[in-house]
Amino acid sequence: MIGAVVAAVPGLCVAQGMGQGALPVRFDEAAEIDQFHVFFTDRELLADETWFVVGRCQTAPESASLNVVAFEHLADTTVYLTSYGYTADRQVCLVNPDDAPPAFWSAYPR
């Protein structure tokens, strides 16, 4: 499903530094057509994908824009945030972690 994010951002570059090889994602509350709508779940078996957050992106000239939705049926994909990079379907780094909504932090493994 996340391939739609990459396809929506032509020429998407991977982040350098801490998140090297990770998909840079940016949280954006404004509802726009080209955004990818994500629902974070705390149940791995119900997720379409599992993501491992490697940290903040050091440099990310282009990033995928995510809109976190409150209900699963409104999302393009359902994501479970895992504590282990080797079990993740995708590794992501955050362009703007300070703007992450409460739903992200509720699902974020501690």
Backbone torsions as a table, in degrees:
resi	resn	phi	psi	omega
1	MET	NA	-36.6	-175.2
2	ILE	-68.4	-14.9	175.0
3	GLY	-55.6	-28.2	177.1
4	ALA	-64.2	-32.9	177.5
5	VAL	-66.4	-46.7	-179.7
6	VAL	-63.9	-41.3	-179.8
7	ALA	-67.2	-28.5	-178.2
8	ALA	-76.2	-16.8	-179.0
9	VAL	-120.2	90.8	-177.5
10	PRO	-60.1	137.9	177.5
11	GLY	70.3	26.9	-178.1
12	LEU	-59.3	126.8	178.8
13	CYS	-99.0	145.7	174.9
14	VAL	-77.8	155.6	-178.0
15	ALA	-72.4	153.3	177.7
16	GLN	-103.0	163.9	174.7
17	GLY	79.3	-129.1	-174.0
18	MET	-57.5	-40.1	-177.3
19	GLY	-100.8	32.3	-176.3
20	GLN	-58.9	128.5	-178.2
21	GLY	86.4	-6.8	-178.9
22	ALA	-90.7	151.9	176.2
23	LEU	-77.6	119.5	178.1
24	PRO	-75.6	127.6	178.7
25	VAL	-123.0	147.1	-178.6
26	ARG	-127.4	131.4	176.5
27	PHE	-81.6	133.4	-178.8
28	ASP	-142.6	122.0	-177.8
29	GLU	-82.4	-21.3	-178.9
30	ALA	-68.8	129.7	-179.1
31	ALA	-81.9	110.3	178.4
32	GLU	-126.2	156.4	-176.0
33	ILE	-63.5	-37.6	-174.4
34	ASP	-83.7	4.4	-179.9
35	GLN	-82.0	155.8	177.0
36	PHE	-102.0	124.0	-176.8
37	HIS	-94.8	124.8	-174.0
38	VAL	-123.2	140.5	171.7
39	PHE	-116.6	126.6	178.5
40	PHE	-94.6	130.4	179.9
41	THR	-117.4	155.5	176.2
42	ASP	-98.4	8.8	179.6
43	ARG	-118.1	109.4	-175.9
44	GLU	-60.5	-37.2	-177.6
45	LEU	-67.8	-20.5	-179.9
46	LEU	-92.1	-5.1	-175.1
47	ALA	-84.9	146.6	172.1
48	ASP	-76.0	-35.2	-179.1
49	GLU	-142.3	155.4	170.6
50	THR	-113.4	136.8	-179.7
51	TRP	-120.5	145.4	171.5
52	PHE	-114.8	123.1	-179.5
53	VAL	-88.9	116.3	-178.2
54	VAL	-83.5	-14.6	179.2
55	GLY	132.6	-157.8	179.0
56	ARG	-80.4	141.2	176.1
57	CYS	-73.1	130.4	176.9
58	GLN	-73.1	-47.9	175.0
59	THR	-140.8	134.3	178.1
60	ALA	-150.3	90.3	-177.6
61	PRO	-60.0	-33.6	177.3
62	GLU	-135.6	140.1	-179.1
63	SER	-137.7	159.8	176.0
64	ALA	-80.7	133.6	-179.3
65	SER	-91.8	121.8	-179.4
66	LEU	-110.4	139.2	171.9
67	ASN	-118.6	116.2	-179.1
68	VAL	-83.8	124.9	-178.3
69	VAL	-105.4	156.8	-175.2
70	ALA	-85.1	-17.8	-176.7
71	PHE	-127.4	137.5	-175.5
72	GLU	-60.0	-37.2	-177.4
73	HIS	-69.3	-12.4	177.2
74	LEU	-91.8	-5.7	-173.3
75	ALA	-92.4	151.0	170.9
76	ASP	-75.3	-32.5	178.0
77	THR	-152.0	155.5	176.0
78	THR	-108.1	132.0	-173.2
79	VAL	-122.8	136.8	171.5
80	TYR	-109.2	129.7	178.2
81	LEU	-90.9	118.4	-176.9
82	THR	-99.0	157.8	178.7
83	SER	-86.9	-8.5	-173.0
84	TYR	-124.9	123.6	-178.7
85	GLY	-64.6	-32.1	-176.1
86	TYR	-74.3	-16.7	178.2
87	THR	-96.7	-5.8	-174.4
88	ALA	-80.0	145.8	171.9
89	ASP	-73.1	-30.8	-174.8
90	ARG	-149.4	142.6	172.2
91	GLN	-103.5	134.1	-179.4
92	VAL	-127.9	153.6	170.4
93	CYS	-122.6	152.7	-174.3
94	LEU	-101.5	124.8	177.6
95	VAL	-74.4	-41.2	-176.8
96	ASN	-132.6	70.6	-177.9
97	PRO	-62.0	-24.1	178.7
98	ASP	-68.2	-20.4	179.1
99	ASP	-97.1	5.2	-179.6
100	ALA	-64.9	133.9	-178.7
101	PRO	-73.6	162.5	179.4
102	PRO	-56.2	-32.8	179.5
103	ALA	-61.6	-33.6	177.5
104	PHE	-67.9	-48.6	-177.1
105	TRP	-66.9	-29.0	176.2
106	SER	-66.5	-35.1	-179.5
107	ALA	-87.8	-14.4	-175.1
108	TYR	-70.4	126.3	-180.0
109	PRO	-71.4	139.4	-179.1
110	ARG	-105.4	NA	NA
